[in-house]
Amino acid sequence: VQLQAFGGGLVQAGGSLRLSCVVSGRAFSSYGVGWFRQAPGKEREFVASISRWDYSTNYADSVKGRFAISRDNTKNTVHLQMNSLKPEDTAIYYCARTRLPGVSSKRDLYDAWGQGTLVTVSS
């Protein structure tokens, strides 16, 4: 399986961006997908995840109420809608695949990763 994230860019604080993750390969609906981010000099951290069948979601506290994850199993795509962006949201955003049926925030449970897309939020 291959994952490709895109949609990053430069946006002013308070603005919005929509990231997309396109997943190649079979059985896209058989696994969950998560978004993580890594800011310069920091560890990669969990942002949001969506389960494989019932579309349940999970968010980091720092993005709750501002970000929304969704998936379209007909297009093998997961989106991350990011609203009310803040400078501290600046990071490289990665999408990843987990074989677990439910949502997960644990990085070690994801076994395939995309290349990342850069999001820069200016103040």
C-alpha positions as CSV (number, residue, x, y, z in Angstrom):
1,V,0.0,0.0,0.0
2,Q,1.1,3.6,-0.7
3,L,-0.2,6.8,0.8
4,Q,0.2,10.2,-0.6
5,A,-0.6,13.3,1.3
6,F,-1.2,16.7,-0.4
7,G,-2.9,20.0,0.1
8,G,-0.5,21.8,2.4
9,G,0.5,25.4,2.0
10,L,0.9,28.8,3.5
11,V,-2.1,30.3,5.3
12,Q,-2.7,33.1,7.7
13,A,-3.8,32.5,11.2
14,G,-7.5,32.0,11.4
15,G,-7.6,30.5,7.9
16,S,-8.4,27.0,6.6
17,L,-6.8,24.3,4.6
18,R,-8.0,20.9,3.5
19,L,-5.5,18.0,3.4
20,S,-6.1,14.9,1.4
21,C,-4.5,11.5,1.6
22,V,-4.9,9.2,-1.4
23,V,-4.2,5.5,-0.7
24,S,-3.3,3.1,-3.4
25,G,-3.8,-0.6,-3.2
26,R,-6.6,-2.9,-2.3
27,A,-8.9,-3.1,0.6
28,F,-8.8,0.6,1.6
29,S,-12.0,0.1,3.6
30,S,-10.3,-2.6,5.7
31,Y,-8.1,-0.3,7.7
32,G,-8.1,2.9,9.7
33,V,-6.3,6.0,8.7
34,G,-4.7,8.6,10.9
35,W,-3.1,12.0,10.5
36,F,0.1,13.0,12.5
37,R,2.2,16.1,12.4
38,Q,5.8,17.0,13.2
39,A,7.0,20.5,13.9
40,P,10.7,21.4,13.7
41,G,12.6,20.1,16.6
42,K,9.6,18.2,18.0
43,E,8.3,14.6,18.1
44,R,5.7,13.4,15.6
45,E,2.3,13.7,17.3
46,F,-1.1,12.4,16.7
47,V,-3.7,14.7,15.2
48,A,-6.8,12.7,14.2
49,S,-7.9,9.2,13.1
50,I,-10.9,7.6,11.5
51,S,-11.9,3.9,11.7
52,R,-12.4,1.6,8.8
53,W,-16.1,0.7,8.9
54,D,-18.2,2.8,11.3
55,Y,-16.2,6.0,10.5
56,S,-15.7,6.7,14.2
57,T,-13.2,9.5,14.8
58,N,-10.6,10.6,17.4
59,Y,-8.8,13.9,17.8
60,A,-6.0,15.3,19.7
61,D,-7.2,17.8,22.3
62,S,-5.2,20.6,20.6
63,V,-7.3,20.3,17.4
64,K,-10.8,19.3,18.7
65,G,-13.5,21.6,17.4
66,R,-11.2,23.0,14.7
67,F,-10.2,20.0,12.6
68,A,-12.4,17.3,11.0
69,I,-11.3,14.0,9.5
70,S,-13.4,12.2,6.9
71,R,-13.1,9.4,4.4
72,D,-14.5,8.4,1.1
73,N,-14.1,4.7,0.6
74,T,-15.2,5.0,-3.1
75,K,-12.2,7.2,-3.8
76,N,-9.6,5.7,-1.4
77,T,-9.2,9.1,0.1
78,V,-9.1,10.6,3.6
79,H,-9.5,14.3,4.2
80,L,-8.4,16.5,7.1
81,Q,-10.3,19.8,7.1
82,M,-8.4,22.3,9.2
83,N,-10.2,25.5,10.3
84,S,-9.2,28.4,12.6
85,L,-5.6,27.6,12.1
86,K,-3.0,28.8,14.5
87,P,0.8,29.4,14.1
88,E,1.3,26.4,16.4
89,D,-0.3,24.1,13.8
90,T,2.7,24.7,11.6
91,A,4.2,21.3,10.8
92,I,4.6,18.6,8.3
93,Y,1.4,16.5,8.2
94,Y,1.6,12.8,7.5
95,C,-1.2,10.3,6.9
96,A,-0.7,6.7,7.9
97,R,-2.5,3.3,7.8
98,T,-3.4,1.1,10.7
99,R,-4.8,-2.4,10.5
100,L,-6.7,-1.9,13.7
101,P,-10.5,-1.8,13.4
102,G,-11.0,1.2,15.6
103,V,-9.4,4.6,16.0
104,S,-5.9,4.9,17.5
105,S,-3.6,7.7,18.5
106,K,-0.6,5.5,19.0
107,R,2.1,6.1,16.3
108,D,3.5,2.6,16.7
109,L,0.2,1.0,15.6
110,Y,0.5,2.5,12.1
111,D,2.5,0.5,9.7
112,A,2.5,2.5,6.4
113,W,3.1,6.2,6.1
114,G,2.9,8.9,3.4
115,Q,5.6,11.3,2.6
116,G,4.1,14.3,4.3
117,T,2.8,17.7,3.3
118,L,4.0,21.0,4.8
119,V,1.5,23.4,6.5
120,T,2.7,26.8,7.5
121,V,0.5,29.2,9.4
122,S,1.7,32.8,9.7
123,S,0.7,35.1,12.5
